[in-house]
Amino acid sequence: MGYYHFEDAIAANGLIITDRVPANTVFQSASGTGAHSPATGIVTWHPPDPLARVSSMAVSFTVRLMESVPSCPPGKIQNKDYGVRSHETIR
């Protein structure tokens, strides 16, 4: 359910992308280098280092609704705890 697009005018060194699995969901899979930590509920990606100047990449992960969430109408799932960091300042 998470989808990111990174594009910058400088190379990014030590880039890390994180996203917390939303409440009322169960992690299923992540794209690329994505790794899920059940202890923290965070999916972490480590893109190529450095990520070249003016390049882009997308990452994603898939979740399943918990059985306790009504499916009709569908429960509200919010993905709002994510981040991107690197050795450089990202603007």
C-alpha positions in Angstrom: 0.0 0.0 0.0 2.9 2.3 0.3 4.2 3.9 -2.9 7.1 6.3 -3.0 8.9 8.2 -5.7 12.3 9.8 -5.0 13.9 12.3 -7.4 16.5 14.9 -6.5 19.1 17.1 -8.2 22.1 15.7 -6.2 23.3 12.1 -5.6 22.0 10.7 -2.3 24.4 8.8 -0.1 23.3 6.4 2.6 19.6 6.7 1.5 17.1 4.9 3.7 13.4 4.8 3.1 11.0 3.7 5.9 7.3 3.1 6.2 5.3 1.8 9.2 2.7 -0.8 8.4 -0.7 0.8 9.0 -2.9 -0.1 12.0 -5.4 -2.9 11.4 -3.3 -4.5 8.7 -0.9 -7.5 8.4 2.3 -7.1 6.4 2.5 -9.4 3.3 5.4 -8.4 1.1 7.7 -5.6 0.1 9.3 -4.7 -3.2 13.0 -4.7 -3.9 15.3 -4.6 -0.9 12.3 -3.9 1.5 12.6 -5.7 4.8 9.8 -5.8 7.4 10.6 -5.8 11.2 7.7 -7.5 13.0 9.1 -6.0 16.3 8.7 -2.4 15.1 6.2 -2.8 12.3 8.5 -0.8 10.0 9.4 -1.7 6.4 12.9 -0.4 5.4 14.5 -0.1 2.0 18.2 0.5 1.3 18.4 1.8 -2.3 21.7 1.6 -4.3 24.4 3.8 -2.8 24.7 6.4 -3.9 21.4 6.9 -5.7 22.5 8.8 -8.8 21.7 12.5 -9.3 18.3 13.1 -11.0 17.3 9.4 -10.8 14.1 8.0 -9.5 12.9 4.8 -7.8 9.7 3.5 -6.4 9.1 1.1 -3.5 6.0 -0.5 -2.3 4.6 -3.0 0.2 1.4 -5.0 0.4 -0.8 -5.6 3.5 -3.9 -7.6 4.3 -6.8 -6.2 6.3 -7.2 -7.8 9.7 -10.3 -9.9 10.0 -11.6 -7.6 12.7 -11.9 -4.7 10.2 -15.2 -4.6 8.4 -14.9 -5.1 4.7 -18.3 -3.7 3.7 -18.0 -0.7 3.8 -14.2 -1.1 3.8 -12.3 0.0 6.9 -10.3 3.2 6.7 -6.5 2.5 6.4 -4.2 5.5 6.6 -0.5 5.4 5.6 1.0 8.4 7.3 4.2 7.3 9.1 7.0 7.2 6.5 10.3 8.8 5.9 13.3 9.3 3.7 16.8 10.2 5.0 20.3 10.3 3.6 23.7 11.8 4.5 22.6 14.9 2.4 19.8 17.2 3.3 16.7 16.2 1.3 14.4 19.1 0.4 
